Amino acid sequence: MKRCFQLLLFAITFPFALHAQLVVTNGAQLKLTGDAVLTLQDIDLVNNGDFNQTTGTVRFTGAANNSISGSQATRIHLLQMAKTGAAQLQLQRTILIGSQINFTSGLINLNNNNIELDATALLVGETETSRITGITGGYVQIITNLNAPSSANPGNLGAVITSAQNLGSTTIRRGHVAQTNVIAGKPSIHRYYDIIPSNNTGLNATLRMNYFDAELNGRTEAWLGLWRSNDNVNWTQAGYSSRDAAANFVQQSGINSFSRWTLSDNDFPTGVFDVFPDGTTGIKLWPNPTANDLNVSVRVKKTVDATVWMVDMMGRVMVNYSVKLMAGANQLHVNADHLPAGAYTLMITAEDGSKLQARLIKQ
């Protein structure tokens, strides 16, 4: 027979805000057994004692925003989000999840704290309106073994990995802070992944990154591509092999190592940029390859302020300066004497957000 333990507390209305709280005091223990359900309706959970659940369900309901806080680690076996509408459960400390987080309604706001999933735990039922968020910081993490994974989605975090190699013990973290991407000229969507395998070379892996429309952060969905960073500062465009705006994913194959990954604009509108008399568009570069200086030709439909960038294959900005492009044809001179030999991307971004880019070789 199913056993159900429900705790229902209600706040008394005063002229000032007051939250009802379930407080586990120092030295006290609250233990759920069997299929027990602890329902917290518009109630904060404050753990200053022992709240270490290996079974049972903790269910958050009601229309108020509530929190999990306290001085001690809080472990929940199954957490059920059943708040009304857009009401939030805000984390004020890291929590541990043994089995799953089940989303019915309402948001979990990481609030610069973390959710640590056991190796077999997972997120169930995330939707556009009921999911984990946290644009100020924090992440949800799982550590699991990936040996020749085939469309593996550890923890159901939305990073789907395929590789014939043994990645070993792999840490995957999903965060929701927009990443600063100088090269793209705009911040990323409100989702990123840190993927940290024990074996991180020669993977020839495929990564499918899922997202919600609510996380787009102003990016144009039809232009999304993958970007990667080894230091969370300098970014390299990783592109895509397939993407589907209706199914909300971008995928790339042939990945030999993992790091931090996010989505931002991969394709860019031509905007103010115009075609050349021969009917071609884009940037014309010569000589290419070049041993020293570089000539750049571009046409614009109207006078605009723009920025010229040159970025190496590591995503480092090597040249960056502002220029005013006059309506019609423009010829620019870029000094490349100081650059080491190698491959580079030259980009011109206009004030309306439009962008052109071309590859070049420095000898």
N, C-alpha and C positions, 0 to 999 in steps of 0.2 A: 504494500500500500504506500502511495506517495505521501511523504511527510512534508509539511509546509510550515515554516516558521516565519511569520510576517510581523514586522515592527512598523507601526504607523504612528508618526508623530506629526502634530500640526502646530505651526507658529501662531501665537496670539498676535492680533493686529494692534500695533502701537503707532503713534504719530511718527516714529522713526523706524527705519528698516531693522528687521530682526529675523535671523534665520534660525530655524530649529536645527539642533545638532545631535547626532549620536556620537558620544565621546567615550572612547575606550581609554580609561585613565592609566597612569603609570602603575605597573604591577598587576593590572587586570587583564583578563583574557576573554575574547569573544570567539566562540568556536561553533561553526555550522557542521552538522553531521548529516549523512545520507543525502536525500534530495531536498534538504531544507532551503527555503527561499527567504532571504532578508530583503524586504521591500522598503526603500527609503523614499517616501513621497515628500518632495520639497524639503529634504533634510540633508545637511552636510555630514560627511563622515570624517571624524577627527580621531586619528589613531596615535595615542601617546603610550600605548601598551602593547598587547599581543593580538594582532589581527592577521593571522596566517592561515588562510583557508585552503584546504586540499580537496574539498568537495563542496557541493552546494552552489547556490546562485545569489549574487547581490544585484538587486534590481533597482535602478533609479527611475522614478516616475515624477509626474507633476509638471507644472508650468513655470516654476521658478528656476533660475540658475543656481546650481549648487556646486560644491567642491569636495575634493578629497585632500586632506592635509594631516598634520600631526608630526611629531618628532620621530616616530618609528616607521620602519618599512611596512607597507601595506600590501598583502598578497591576497588576490581574489582568484578563485577557481574559474568561475564563469560570471562575467559582468554583462548584464543586460541593460542596454540603453533604450528606455521607453519614455523619454521626456515628451512633453507636449510641444508640437511645433518645432521652433528653432531654439528652444531652451537648451542650455549648455551644462555639461559637467566639466568643471574647470579643475585641472590638476594643480595642486600647490606643493606636490612632491612626486617623486618617481613611484610608480606602482608596478607590481609584478602580476602577470596573468598566467595561470596554469593550464587553462583549457581553451577558452575563447572569449572574445567580445562579440556579443550579438546585438546588431543594430536594428531597432524598430523605428525609432524616431529620436530626434535631438542630436546634438553635436558633442563630441569630446574635444575640448580645447587643451592642447598640451601645455600652453602657458609657460614655455621655456623649461618644461620638465619632460620626463621620458616614460614610455611604457615598454617594459621588457617582457617579451613573450617567451615561454618555455619552448623547447625545440619542436614540439608537436602542436603548439597552440596556434590559433589563427583568428583572423577577423572574419566575421560572417555578416553578410547583408548590408555592407556599406552602399550608400546611394548618394545622389547629389545633395539631399537634404538631411541625411543622417550618416555621419562619417567622422573620422579624425581630422582635425585641423590644428593650426598652431603657427600662424604667420610671424609670431615674435620669437619662436625658437622651440627646441625640443624635438624628439624623434620617437618613433616606435621601432623597436629592434627585435630581431630574431637571430640566433646563432644555430646553424644546422649543418650537417654534412651533405655535400653535393658531389656525388660520384657519377660522372656521365649523365648529368641531369637532362631530361627531355621535357621541355615546357614546364619546368618546375617553378612554382610560385610560392616560395617559402612564407608561411604565415599569412598567405593571401594578401601580402602587402602591395601587390601590383607590379613587381619586377619579375618578369617571366624569363627564365634563363635556360638555354639549351647549349650543351657542349659535350663532345665525346671524351673530354678529359676529366680527370679527378681533381676537382677544385679543393677537396678536403674540407675542413671546418671553415665555414663561410659566415661572416657577419654581414647582415643586411640591415641598414637603417633607412627609414623613410622620414624625411622632414618636410616642412611646408614653408620655410623661409625662401622668398624669392632670391635667386642668386644674381649677383652683380656681374654682368657680362659686357665688358667694354667693347668687345669685337662686334657683338650683335647690335650694340647701340641701345639695347633695351634690357630690362631685367627679365629673368626667366619666369615661367609659370610658378605657382605656389606649390611646387612639389620637386623634390630631388631625392636621389638615392646614393648612399655610400655603400658600395659593394666591395667587401674585403675578403677575398679567398686566401687560404693558406698557400695554395699553389696559384700564382697569378702571372704565369708566363705561358705563351704558346697555346692559349685556350681555344682559339678559333671559335668563339662563342657567338650566340645570337641573343640579343637582349630586346625584349618587348616591354616598353614602358607604358603603363596605363595611367590614366588621369581622369579627373572629373571636369566638366565644363566650368563649374564654380571655381576651379583653380587656375583658369587661363590667365588671369591677371592682365587682361587687355591684349594678350597676344592673339594674332590671327590664326585660328585653328588650322586653316588650309596651308599655312606656311611653316608649320612646326617641324623641327628637326632635333636630333640629339646633339648635345654638347657635353664634353667631358673635361675634367680638371684633375690634375694630380696634386695640386696644392690649395684648392678651393679659392684661388685668386685668378690665375691665368687659365683661360678656357680655349679649347680647340673644338672646331666644328667637326662633328662626327657624322652628320648627315642622316640618311635613312635609306633602308632598302624597301620598306613598305610603311604605309600609314593609312589610317582610316578615321576620319573625323566623326563619322557616325558611331563607330565602335570605340572611339576614344583611346587610340593607341598609336605609338610610333615605334618602329622596329628597325634595328640595324644588325647585320651579320658580319662575320669576319673580325670579331673583336678579340684581340690577343691578350688583353689585360683589362682589369676593371679598376675603377677609382670612384670619383663622384660624377654623377650623371644627372642632367636635367634636360628640359625642353625649352627652346626659345625659337625665334624666327630663323628658319633655314633658308627660305626663299623670301625675296624682298620685292615690294612694288617698285616699278620703274619711276612712278611719280613724275617729278620735274625733268627727268632725263629724257633726251630726245634721240631720234635716229640720225645716223650719218647719211650723207647724200647717196651713198651706195646701198642704203637700206639696212645696214647692220646697226645693232645697238650694243651698248656696253662701253667698256674702256678699251682704247687702243694703246698698247705699250710698245716702245721700241728704244733701243735694241733689246731683244729678249731671246736669249740670255744677255745680261749686261755685265761688264767688268767694273763699271763705276757709276756714271750718271744714267738716269732713266727719263725718257720723255713720255708724257701722258696726255692723251687727247680725249676729250669728253664733250658732249653737247647737252645743253639744258634749254628748256622751253622759256624760262624766265630767270631773272637775276636772283640768286639765292646764296645764303651762307652755307658753307659745307665744311666737312672735315676730311682730311686725307690721312689714312692709316696704312701702315705696313706692319704685318704680323708674321712672325716666324712659325715654323711647324710645331713649336711647343706652346703656341698661343700667346707668346710674349709680344707686346707692342714695341716695335723698334723705331717707328717713325710716326709722329702724330702732330699735325699742325692744321690751323684753320685757314680757309681761303674763301674768297668771294668769287663765285662763278657768274659770269655775265651771260645774258641771253644769247644763245647761239653757240659757236664753237669756242672751246677753251683749250689752251695747251699749257700744261704744267711741267715744271722741271723738278725732279726729285733727286736729291743727292744720296747715292747709295754707296759712296766710297767707304764708309765706316762699317758697312755690314759684312759679317762673315759670309763665306760662300755657302750656298744652300738654297732651298725653296722658300718662297714667301708668297703671301697673299696681299695684294694692294686693294684697298677699299676706299670708296668715296661715299660718305653719308651726307645727305642733304637735310636741311632743317625741317622738311615735311616728313621725315622718317624714311624716305626712299633711299635706295642703296644700290651701288654697283660694285662688283669685285672681279679681279682677274688674278691668275697665278703668274709668277715670274721666277726666273732662276738668276741668282747672283753668282758669278764665276769668281 
